Amino acid sequence: MEQRSLYTILENAPLAQDVFRLRLLGDAGWIKRPGQFVNIALAGKYLRRPISVCDWDGDVLTLIYKVVGSGTEQMSRMAPGEKLDLLTGLGNGFDAAPARGKKIALAGGGVGVPPLYGLARVLSRAGESVCCVLGFRSHADVFYEHEFRALGCDVRIVTDDGSCGAKGFVTDVLKSLDYDYYFACGPQPMLRAVHALGKEGQLSFEERMGCGFGACMGCTCKTLTGYKRICVDGPVLLSGEVRFDA
């Protein structure tokens, strides 16, 4: 159930090119699974901005966002001590249970990487072996490589231009891995390519959202059982139910 709360900014610092880490003080008890998100209200903006939860610990919430428009640019100028109005309790996150005891691959592209960090922490604490394939445009865009390694993950970096790690796409690396189950988050072309590899897994969609709680029907995805709303039925959907033919 969504709820509205005020959070205090503890940190709002750059991590990579146009990428910022936002640490907030406030209630994190609503988080039930990694991969859920918040919807942030900004002064002068009609629509809230949906941002995935990267990590949570006690009463500290960590978000990572990329400056892509006037709203996120406005966020990047906010300072510690300022307040943010958040809608929380949003989205159905990753379900780690189906991956237990399997060879697990996490595939993230750009700002699709942050929600995978919270998932990697959950899986690592459960004793699972995790390989993370993190894709970026170039070396300047890479972030959280060391944080994933600190969890004990096998981390593979891939960049479009080859300036860091392997050159190519996330799927190029996935094809060389031995894994049984995957979790993926990133732009839809990446998710489509990962899905086409035919493995079992879960896909977390990045969609433009109007309301964030299913009222506006602005973020739908075609599945075997009809259209689902990414904000409430997702953002995580099972690979077996997703259709990319429309």
N, C-alpha and C positions, 0 to 999 in steps of 0.2 A: 504494500500500500504506500503510495507516494505521500511524502510529507514535506513541508516547507520549513527550512531552518536557516539561521544565520551562522556563518563560520568566520573565524578570524584568520587572516593571512599570517602565516609564520615565515614563509619563504616564497619568493617568486623570482627565480633565478634562471638564466640561460643555461641550457645543457649542450646544445648544438646549434647549427644554423637555423634560426627562426623557431627553435624548440625551447620551451620553458618548463621547469618543474615548479609546481604550485603545491606547497604544503599548507594544510588548513587545520586549524584547531576547532574541534566540534564533534558531534555524535557520529561514530562509525559503527554503532551497534546494529544498524539496519542492513549491513552487508552480510548476505548469506552465502554468496558464491563469488569467486573472482569473475570479472567480466561485466559486472553491473556498471551503471553509469549515473552521473548527476546531470541536472539541467541548470545552468547558471544564468541568473538575471543580471543584466548590465544596464546601467543608467543610460537612458535615451534610446535603448534598443527594444523593439517590440517583441521579438522572439528570443527565448533563452538559447544558450549554447550548450549542446550535449557534449560532455567530456567523460571518457571512460575512467574508471578508478584504476590506478596503477598499483597502489598498495595502501594498507591500513594497519594501524597499530595503536590499540587503546583509543585515545580520542584524537589521533592525528590521521588525516586523510591525505594521500599523495595523488596528485593528478599531473599528467604530462600532456601539454598541448602544443600545437604548431600555429604560428601566426599566419593565417591565410586570408584574413579580411579585417574589416574595421572593428568587429567585435573582439576578436582575439588580440588585435593590436592594442585595443583599449585595455584588455586584461593584462597585457605584458607591461603596462605602465603602472599597475597597482603596486602598492608598497606594503611591507609588513605592518600589521596593526589595523589595516583597513578591513571592512566587513564585506562578505559576499552572501547573497541570497541564493540558496540552493534548493532545488527540488530533489529529494533523495528517495531511496527505496525503489529505484527505477530499473527495469530490465531483468530478464532471466539470464544469468551468467553461465559459465562453463560448468558442466557436471563431470567431476573427475572420476566418478565411480566406474564408468565403462572402460577406463584406461588402466585400472589397477592391475599390476602384474604383467603389463605389456611393454613392448618397446615403443616409447613415446617420442614423437617429434612435435615441436612447437614451431610454427611458421608465422613470422610477423613481417609486415611491410610498413616502414615509416611509422606514423603515429598509430599503427595497428600493433606495435610492439608493447606499449605500456600495459594493457590488460593481461598480456601473457606473463608479465613479471609476477603479478599476484598469483597467477595460476602455477607458475614454476615454483614459487615459494611453498604453496600448498602441496604440490606433488613431491617436492624434495623433502619436506618434513615428514611425508608419509613413506619415505624410503624408496621412492620410484626413481628410475634412471631416465634422465630427460636430455634430449638433444635439441638445441634451439637454433633455428636457422633464421637469422635476422637480416632483412633486406633494406637497403637504403640507396639513394641516388649516388652519393659520393662519400668520401671520407669526412667531409665537413658536416654531413647529416647524421653520422653514427652516434648513438648514445646507448647507455646502459649495458654495454658489452661486459664491463667488469662487474657490474652488479649481478648479472646472470651467472657469471663464472663463480662469484662468491657464494652462490647457492649450491654450487657443485655441478652445474649444468655443463654439458659439452656444447660449446658455443661456436657456431659457424657464421661468419659475416660474409655477406655478398653485396656488391655494389654494382650499379648499372655500368659505371665507367672503369671498374677494376682498381680504383684508387685505394681501396681497403678490402682485404679479404679476396674472395673469388670474384671474378667478373661474370656478370650475367644476372639471372633472376633466381628468386627463392626456389622455384621448381627445378632449376638446373641442379641445385645442391640436393634437394629432396630425392631426386631420381637416383642419386648415388648412395643413399642411406638405406639401412635395413631397419624398418620400423613397422609396427602393426597398427598404430592408432595415432591420429594427429589432432591438433588443435590449431586453428589458423585465424588470424585477424589481419585485415588490410583492405586495400582498395578492391573493388569488385573484379577487375581483370585478374588480379593475383588470386583471389578466391576461386574464380572460374578455372584458372589453370591448375591450382592445387586439387580442386574437385575432380578435374579430368584425369588425374593420376589413378583414380579408382579405389583409393584406400578408404577405410572407415574413419570417420572423425567428426569434428564439430567446427562450424564456421561462424565467426563473429563478424557481422556486417557493419560497415560504416555508412550510414545514411543521413541525409538531411532530415531533421525532425522538426515539426512545427510545435506540437504540444508536449511530446515526450511520454504521454500516458494513454495513447490509443484513441483519442477523440477525433483527430483531424484526418486520419487515414492517409497521411502524406508520405509514409515510409513503408511501402508494402513490398513483399518478395513472393514470387510464385513458387508454390510447393506442390507436392503430389496431392495434397488435400485442399488445394485452393490457395488464395492469397493470405499471407500472414503479415501482421504489423511488426516491423522490426523493433519498435520501442517497447512493446508489451509481450509479444510472442517470442521475441529475440531479446537482445541482438544476436544471441547464439542459437543456431539451428543445426540439427543433425544433418550430416552430409547426405544421408539416404533419402531425406525428404525434400531437398532443395532441387529446383529445376532451373537450369540456366538457358533453356531454349526459348525463353521469352522474357 
